[in-house]
Amino acid sequence: MISPFGFLFYSIDRFWILAGIGAVSGFILFCRGFRMLQRKRLILNTPTSKIRSASMGLVEVNGLAVGPYTMPAPITGVSCYYYRTMAWQLKQAGKNTKWQKVADESLHVPFYLDDNTGLVLVNPQGADMDIHRDFHEEYSNSILFGHEIPENVRGFLARYGVSGDHKVKVDEYCIKPKNALFILGTLAENPGLVVSPKPVPTLPASVASVSFNMPGGIERKIELAVGSSVTIPAMEAIETSPGNVQRGETELVRLSSDQKPVSSAEMTQQGKIAAALMRAGITNPAAWEAAGINDPAAAVVTTGGNGTCAASGSSAAPSPVPEHFDLQPKVVLMKGEHDPAFFISWRSQRDLVRGLNWKSALYIWGGPALTLFCVYVLAEHFGWL
């Protein structure tokens, strides 16, 4: 058994390892500080525009999030246009423990920004998000000190193969209706984005997209998640010619608008599952896919006069959309191809600039100081002085 003094001398002897890590970390902080300073100057140099009079190119707008469609967040269940839910598990790493990310799920439906002068469609793909955290909780399997894991959290973790045997923490961030947002992005022509109720996986800002042409006129697009150890489902985007697409047979389940509920004997197996999921209030696409229903967004949700959801194989009319929403707008606020600056924040411009101001100063001055101190420790240890 190592005595406390022996452990102390052992730690001091290995202190040069921490010094080496600190030297690299200081340089990273220094570079990060300059990126923050660049962002602050970009915000200050870009004039704030009204949506009605905004010109094409890099713009800065404020407004409220609105839209014809919402989806429920998996943990809180609130109606939202965008959510990102992450989970970490406390795992043993040698003699130490560390939080390891085990789940990272991000979906969105296209939404609009309203500033009372007009509406603009927002495509949040690839945006740096600075939005409000709606949920944070830690759970442990300890009987005395742990919180019991709710069923919705347990179901979310189960989709990623995470059990409740170890301590876990869960965070959830959402953009909800009427949330005030500050957005800096590129106003460009609509590349073909159509507003629909089907949730779309959201690519983080660290995803790089590379396109190249294959022989035969086939264009392929590969998206790489930089610095991410978690595989985000449905993130692979490969565009091929129509001749290379293999069509599979899919049973489409639609919920009928008929006032008379359909009996269970007349339903298919997937119809029974769909009706059960709707009665339970489960609308998360991942849960429907796990139940064997591959296209839940194609199901039109209606209720009969008695409030009963009915599943039928017949076609149903699509749900009405408010007239003031243009589902195929000519312009979209998005991440530009030539100007990649794109971020969405729940803070005002003044608060955002103030935060970037002190953070950039701290990183720019503190990073080199940390690096110099750690280099001095390394020089002393190896006798370079």
C-alpha positions, 0 to 999 in steps of 0.5 A: 500500500502506498503511503500518502507521502509516497503518493504525493512524491509520485504525483510531483514526479509526474507533474511534468505530464500535467504541465505538458497538457497545460501548455497545449491547452493554453495555446488552444485557449489562445486560438479560441479567444481570437475566434471569439474576438472575430465573432464579436467584431462580426456581430458589431460590424454587421448592421441589424436588419428588418426582415422585410428590407433585408438584403441577400447575403450576411444579415443579422436579425431579431425576432420570435420563433414561429411555425406551422409545425412543432414536435415534442422534446423527448425528455420534457415533452414540450412542443418545440421547433428544435431540440438537442438532448444529450446524456453522459455516463460516469465511467471508470477510466483507470483510477479516475472517473470521467463523464463520457457522452453516450447519447446526442440527439438533435432534431428540428422542423423548419421554423420562421423568424417573425419581427413584425415586419415579415417572416423568414424561414430558418434552416438551423443546419450547421448553426452554432447554438446558444439556446436556453437549457430547459432540462438538467438532471443527474440520476444515480442507482444509489437508493439513498442519494440517487433520483429515480430515472423517469420512464421518458428518460429511461426510454431515451437512454434505452434507444442508445443502449444505455442502462441505469446501472451507472450515474448519468446526467441528461441535458435538453435544449429547445427552441420553443414557439415565441422564443426570442432569437438573435440570428446571424446568418446568410440570407440566400435563395431557397436551395429546395427546402420545403416546410413539412412536419417531418423532423429532420436530424440537425447537423452540428456546426462541427460537421464538415460537408464534402461533395465530389463527382463520381464517374457516370455523373453521380454526385456523392456528398459525405458529411464528417462529424469533427471531434465527435465520438457519438454516432448521430443516427440518420446523419449520413447523406448520400445523393445518387442518381435515381437509377441507383435508388432501391425501392423497398416495400413500406406499409404506410399507416395513416390515421383516418379522419373518419368519425367512426373509430376502426375496430382492432380486428380491422387494423393491421399489426402496424396500425395497432401499434400506431394507434397505441403510440398515439394514445400514449402520446408518443410522437418521437420519430425514433420511438416509432422507428423502433416500433417498426413504423418507418414513416411516422410523419406520413401519418396524418393525425386526427381524432374522431368525435369521441377523441379516439385516434383511428388507424386506417389504410385509406388516404386522408387529407393533409392537416391544414396549414395556416395561410400566412406561412409560405411552405416554399419560400423563395429565400432562407436564412441559413449557413452560407457556402462562402460565408460560414458564419451562422449562429442562433442565440437566445441572448440579445445582441448586447448580452452576446457581445458583452459575454464574448468581450470578457471571454475573448480577453480571458482566453487571449491573455490567460492562454499564453500565461498558462502556456508560459508557466507550463513551459517553465515547469517543463524546462525546470523538470528536464534541466533546460534552464 
